[in-house]
């Protein structure tokens, strides 16, 4: 079955830029979405269709995709951005999530 | 506002079935599909499948397709997910989520927004 891969964790200082990557053979074929999940809460979409930001999501969140890698970038990271971030891709009507990257802001 | 409200926590014995509901409000139910995603304790997200709220078409992940059934009731704007032959490793929080954009068949490229609050299903003897 199709898999997408993320690093398990990363840390960043407040105000710095966090770049979270997602890799998979078919990422270049279909749109990628990114979800933020804070402890004890339901996931929230922060980026869809590779680089679009839903209303209400701060402008410091951006996304890009090139070849087999998609990237979520958080510019000027704030303590409230501490969460697990999941990328999500598609394999012909089957959704696939990455394993999640735990972002620590310290 | 668009909202998905799920049924309450369940405790089931191995071999039993569970049926979780997801009631939608704030939009025209039949315009969007609903996906189900589960999360085992301390683990990541696993997509289980999708149902069209328009005509009931479904797509299931292969590893669950023999045990899962997704249905909908248009009259109450409610989607359901039933999982049979429960095992201990089915213990998880089960989420429903609305697929966007509106569509009726091809879901590749969709994103999930919003999500329900989650339903904890515990499988234990």
Interface residues (C-beta under 8 A of the other chain):
Chain A: X1 X30 X31 X33 X35 X37 X42 X43 X44 X45 X48 X49 X54 X86 X88 X90 X92 X93 X94 X95 X96 X97 X98 X99 X100
Chain B: X35 X37 X44 X45 X46 X47 X50 X59 X61 X62 X63 X95 X97 X100 X106 X107 X108 X109 X110 X111 X112 X113 X114 X115 X116 X117 X118
